[in-house]
Amino acid sequence: MLDNEEIIDVNYESIEEKEEQGELTENNIEIIENLNYNEKSILNKSRDIILTSYDITSTANKIYNAILYSVQKEKNGHYKCKMKSKEIMGLIKKKDNKNINYIKDILSTLKGTSLLFWDKEGNKNVENDYNLIIGRKYIVEDDMFEIEVPDVVYNHITKYKCYAPLNLDILSQFKSFYAQRMYELLRLWSRYNRTVEHKFSVNELRFVLGVGEKYPRYNNFKQKVLEVCKKELKEKANMNIEFEAKKTGRSTTHIIIRILDKEIKKYFPYKRLEEIKKIDLSGLNEDDIKIINSMIKNLENKIQDINKYDLKKEINNIKDYIFNKKAILEKEDVYKILKLLEEENINEKQAKELLEEANFDIEHIKKVYSYVRDMKEKNKITTTVFAYLKSLVAPGVFKEPEKKEKNLRFNNFKQREYDYDSLEKKLLGWDNDEDEDMFPGDIENSEENNSFENELSNNDENENVVSPGDIENNDNISINFENLKLILEEQLISLFGEVSYATWLKYGVDNIELLNNKVIFECQNEFTEKLVNERYKLNIVEILKVIDEQLELEIRLKK
């Protein structure tokens, strides 16, 4: 066993110095709790736990790592974990040992095994000696073990100042306890897919690997421990290592280990990089988008072997590039909107508001503005062009009205020889006296007139009575309450689409009331009332004003 001075010299002073120089921070990126990435069980094992000494069997060490993983995973404020016996048996290779009694023996061994490690409290060196676990319970009916870990050990596990990400699927394949401990140790120092070397004292390796006083001669130590580790690491962990002995006088006192680790060390997506991928790049030209995607891909390729400072710097570089390009694009787009709406006298702030409302879709703004301008020319806008345009440019709000060929004003039936003035009066409910409103020879007989009215109301075979185009192309239409719903329905569906109409507007249209010149539009709940007021009210008012300038709108909750 190493004495106090040698441990401090080997394990802490050199390590702390490397940390200050930033050489040990590549692993310290972001820790994701409860990690099980791509079905892998990853134990982030603290350096302070790895640089300890204990001597147990390979199977016991596998079970101990599984316990540490479970405690780490739960993070429930207690230093305990619960494990089914079946789960523990999965770590035991020999069939004869897959039983409750063997598990209990292993846990008793862990309880009786001393965990020795050094720590610092201020400027003082502190030797710690704790058992691997405090104890366990076995709940017979649940076939469940409840295992408690010492507070100090647990605190070391959760202190991620420097840690080694250990793939428990790999650890469970090792036959040799020494290979398990060597894997844990080298994962502290290795870099993904890059050869690095680190110098260890022979005493340090004996201490960490739990060899103790076994194999005192270096050749035996190399054959029984180092070469076994080398073989298993290559076969099971995809890690190639080479040893170079260094002598002091005639004795081998140090070993340089060259490590090529082909197992990834960051098993989780880096959160800030994932956030960059979600930034909306719409509107940027293809060359800029290619450059941004290339920058992200290059960073992803380096993610396994980049320290947190360089990573943060590259993340910020990508962000700056994106936002600079978007700022340039925004200025160009604002100018285009100002040019498009030049006769409306809007300012830069208003142009920017339109762009943001339309998700910077200039073509969509042009299409909506064309419609609004037509409405303006027909004097059918009671608000400003900017306010009306802004209410329509959000994605999914505006639906371009279809232009339909109509034979008659209110329907598309085959034309007959009728007196249209008389028929219009009948349609609008003005024919209190049939004989007074008819002219000789205009209508062949009353049966033919009834046939027309029946055909007009047949919605299964014909379209709605009044179309969106009818409203826009006729300035002096006055219509009775029976047709009011039909006009609102078709106009609103034409503007906003069937889904939005059915979701937010249909109830109000179906239950509309007309009190004098006031149209009462009811909503089922407060949310719908707020949405209709904010998004649809302006358009409903415009439709009503086209029908009759005297009509007013009141939106309220249903009674």
Helices and strands as residue ranges (DSSP letters): H 4-7, I 8-13, H 14-20, G 37-39, E 42-46, H 47-50, H 58-74, E 80-84, H 85-89, G 95-97, H 100-112, E 114-121, E 124-131, E 135-139, E 144-148, H 151-158, E 163-167, H 168-171, H 177-189, E 195-201, H 202-209, H 218-221, I 222-226, H 227-236, E 239-248, E 251-261, H 271-277, H 286-302, G 303-305, H 308-340, G 342-344, H 348-357, H 362-377, H 385-392, H 420-427, H 434-437, H 446-456, H 468-473, H 481-496, H 498-500, I 501-505, H 506-510, E 513-515, E 518-523, H 526-531, I 532-536, H 537-547, E 552-557
